[in-house]
Amino acid sequence: MNPASLGEIVAALGGELAGDANRRVERIAPLASADGASIGFLANPRYRAQLAETRAACVIVTPALRDLASPGVATIATADPYLYFARLTQWWAARTRPVPAPGVHPSAVLAPGCRVHPGASVGALVCVGEDAEVGDGAVIGAQCHVGRGAVIGAHTRLAPRVVIGDFCRLGARCVVQSGAVIGGDGFGFAPDGGRWVKIEQLGAVRIGDDVEIGANTCIDRGALDDTVIEDGVKLDNLIQIAHNVHVGAHTAMAGCVGVAGSARIGAHCTIGGAAMIAGHLEIADHVHVSAGSFVSRSILRPGQYTGVFPLDDNASWEKNAATLRQLYRLRERVRALEKNPPNPG
């Protein structure tokens, strides 16, 4: 526990404090479960009733809502409480989480020619390949594998059991969670008389700065050119990025998204959970795909797109699905009637 005063928080993050600057809080908590040692936030006005009921020591709110707080509850007013909350969590974590000490664990294996910065931390049973590079302040968790010629940028953090394939590159300040595999072979095979002949994947993966990659997410190396993930991209857990995909800067994907080979996704897009994106298509900047959608064609204009057949009880769904199968024939009949309308006489 490392309490902080409200004055310290405002000094670090800004905002307009109404209340005792010396009051100390011990945790960040949801308004519904907060107590007198907690700081919470209200980002959605629909939950404003919680302001009158919360027992929090302090609440982060917009200026328009600060007068709704119950008596005795301090407020920090800011234009965007959710963004303030995000920065508060970062500030809090920096104060409370232990920082791995620089150095290489005795059980780590460093191949000849690799370069590990003296300010990096390399954990137990890590393997760093020949000619690989680990930057200043990078943290390589226990049992990670950093392949031959790979580059890990400054202050990038690999959680335990991450695999970085040969010649793959990660920029600065990235976070990769456990079980992620970056630079596995792409899925490429040529048919040969009923059998499959492997296409060797000769590209790599290039990842920009400030990218976050969730647990058990896989980003395949390119077949010839590299798979590219630009700056600021955020990938949730259990995502599949196939070979030669290009993801634009600051795009975010929720869990279980699958992106097929050679798709190009623009910048500042959001892809909802379990959405599927077919290969060899293009998605423009500022496109937002709803959860569970299947993108089977290019999307060339910004906007919100949804392709989900509505949930229903199974019997009704089967009837509707059977009807959908007849739509093409129905369309052709309508076209025929339009061309040759029946004679009313």
N, C-alpha and C positions, 0 to 999 in steps of 0.2 A: 504494500500500500504506500502510495506516494502522493499525499494530498496536495492540492493546489488552491490558492486563493483566487477569488473572482477577479481581483485586481491583476494578478499574474496572467490570467487568461486573456483579459482585455488588452493588456499591454502587449501580449504576443500576437493576438489575432484581430484586434480592433473591435468595433462595435460600441454601442452606447449602453453603459451599465446604469441601471436604476436599482440601488441597493447597497449593502455594505461591502466595500471592496476587500475587506479583511476576512470575510466569511470564506471558509474552506470547504471544498468538496473532495470526495474520495473516489468517485466513480462517475461514469456517464451512463445514464439509464433511460429507458422508455418512461414517458410521463405516468403511465398507469402503474408502474411498479417502483417509481422513484421514491426515495425517502429524503430525510433532511440532510443527508450527506451526499446527495446526487445532483448532477446537472443534466437537464433534458432539453429537448427541442420540439418545436411545433412547426412543421413545414406545410402541412395541409390544413387549410382553414376549416375543413369539414370536422376536424377533431378539436375545435376551439373549446368545446364544453369541458375537455380535460383540463384546461387551464384553471378553471375554478375548483377543480377537485384534486389536482396533483399535490403531493406532499414534498415535491422537489425543493431543494434550496434555491435553485435558479433555473430559469427556462429561457432558451434562445428563441426569439420570436421576431416577426416583422414589426416595424414601428406602429402599424395600425392595430396590432393585437396586444401590445404590452400592457394596456390599462385593464385587460380582462383577467390578468393573473390574480389569484387569490391573495388576500393580505398576508404579508410576511414572505412572499415568494419574490426573490430578486429576478430581474429580467436583463438580458442582453439583447438590444434591438439591432437588427441587421437586415439588409435588403433581401438576402437569400439565406434563411436559416439552415436549409439542407446543406448548402455549400459550406457554411460556417461549421456545421456539425462534422462534415468530412474533414475539414482542416483541423478541427479540435481533436478528432481521433488520431490524426497523424502526430500532432503535437504531444498528445497524451502518450502514445506509443513510444515516441522518442525519449520521453522521460522515464518510462517504466520498464521497457523491455531491455534485457541485457544485450550488450553489443559484443559479438564474437571478437575475441582478441586476434590481432594479426598473427600470422604464422602458419606453418604447415604441420599437421598432426604426424607423429612418427610413423603411423601405419599407412599414410598416403603414399601412392606410387607416382613419382614424377618421371616421365620419360625423358631421354636425352633431348636437349634442344628446346624444351618448353620454357616459357618465361612466366614466372609467377611474381607479381609485384610484392615487395616487402610489406605493403599495407594490406594485402589480401589475406583472407582467412580460408584455409583449406582443411576440411574436416577429416574424420576418421575414415579410412578405407576408400578414399577418393582416388580415382585414376585420371591423371592428366596426360594426354597423348603427346607424341613427338611434335615439336614446333607449335604447340598450342600456346595461347597467351591468356593470362588471367590478370585483369586490370586492378588498379589501386582501389582499395576498399571493397572489392568483390568478396562475396561470401559463398563458398562452395560447400554445401551441406554433406553430411556423411553419406558414403556409398554412391556419390555421383560419379558419372563418367563424362569426361570432356575429351572429345575425340581429337585425332591428329589434325593439326593445323587449325583447330577451332579458336575462336576469339570470344572472350567473355569481357564485356566492357566494364568500366569503372563503376563501382557501387552497385553492380548487378548482384542479385541474390538468388541462388539456386537452393531450394529446399532439399532435404535428403532424397536420394534415389531418383535424381533427374538424369536423363541421358541426352547429351549434346553430341550429335554425329560429327564425323570428320568434316572439316573445312566450313562448318556452319559458324555464323557470326551473330552475336548478340550485342546490342548497343549498351549505352550507359543507363543505370538506374532501372533495369528490368527486374521483374519478379517472376520466377518460374516455380510452380508448386510441385509437390511430390508426384512421381509417376509420369510426368510429362516426358515425351520423346520427341526431340527436335532433330530432324534429319534422318529419320528412317526411310527406307526405300519407298518411292511412289509405286502405285499399283499399275504396272505396265507390262503387258504380255501380248505377243503376236500369235495368232492361230496358225497351226501347222498340222494339217491332216487330222484334226480332232484332238490335238494336244496343244499345249501352250509353251511358247518360247519366251523366256524372260528378256525384257528390255532393261539393260543395266541403267541405273539412274545416276547420271554423271554430273548433275548440278548439285547445288547445296541449298541452304536456307539462310536468308539475310533478314535479320530482325533489327528494327530501329531502336531509338531511345525510348525509355519510359513505357515499355510494353509489359503487360501482365498476362501470364498464361496459367490457366487453372490446372488442377490436379488431373492426371491421366488424359490430358489433351495431347493430340499427335499432330505434328506439322511435318509433312513428307518433303524430302528433298526433291528438287526438280529433275526432270528427265535429262534435259540439256541445259537450259537456263535455270536460274535459281528461283525457288519459291520466295516471295517477298512479303514481309509484314512491316508496314511503315510505322513511323513514330506514333506513340500514344495509343496504339491498339490495345483493347482489353478483351481477352478471351476467357470465358468461364470454363468450368470443368467439362471433361468428356466431349470435347469438340474435335472433329476430324477436318483438317485442312489438307487437301490432296496436293499432288505435285503440280508445280508451276502456277499455283494460285497467287494472285496479287491482291493484297488487302490494303486499302488506302488509310491514311493517317486518321487516328482518333475514332475509328470504327469500333463498335462494341458488339459482341455476340454472347448470348446467353447459353446455358448448358445444353449439350447434346445437339448442337447445330452440326450439320454435315455440308461441306463444300467440295464439290467434285472438281476434277482436274482442269486447270487452265481457265477457271473463272476469274474475272477481274471485278473486284468490289471496290467502290469508290470510297472517298473520305467522308467522315462524319455520318456514317450509316449505323443503324441498329438492326440486329437480326434477333428476333425472339427465339425463345427456347424451342429446340427440336425442329426448327425450320430446316428445310433441305434446299440446296442450291445446285442446280444441274451444271455440268461442265461446259466450258467453251462459250460462256455467255458473259455479258457485261452489265454491271449495275452502276448507275450514276451516283454522284455524290448526293448526300442528304436523302437517301432512300431508307425507309423504315418498314421492315418486314415483320408481320405479326407472327406470334408463336405458332408453331405447327404448320406453317405454310410451306408449299412446294413451289419454288421458283423455277419454271421450266422454260422461260424465255427471257431475253434481255429486258432490263428496265432502264429506260433512257431519260426519264424525267424524275425529279425529286418528288417525294410524297409518301403516303402510307399505303402499303399494299397488303392484301390478305387473300389467301387461297385455301380456306379451311372449310370442308363440308360440315355443316352444323351437326352437333351432337343431338341424338334423338334416341328414343327407345328402339331396341334392335328390330322389332317387327316393322315399325314405321320407316326406319332407315333402309331396310331391305326393299320395301316397296318403292321408296324414292329413288334408290339406286337403280332398280329395274326400270323405272320410268326414264331416268337419265340416259340409259343405254338406247332408248328409242328416239332421242332428240334429233339425231342426224336424219333418220327416215322421216320424222315429222317435219323437219325443216324442208326436205326435198319435196314433200307433198304440198306444203304451203307455197313454195316457189312455183310448183307446177300449176297450182290453182291461180296464182297471181298472173301467170303468163296466159293461161287459158281458163278464164273464169267461166263457170257454168252458165248456160243460156237460161235466163229466168223464164222464157216462154216455154 
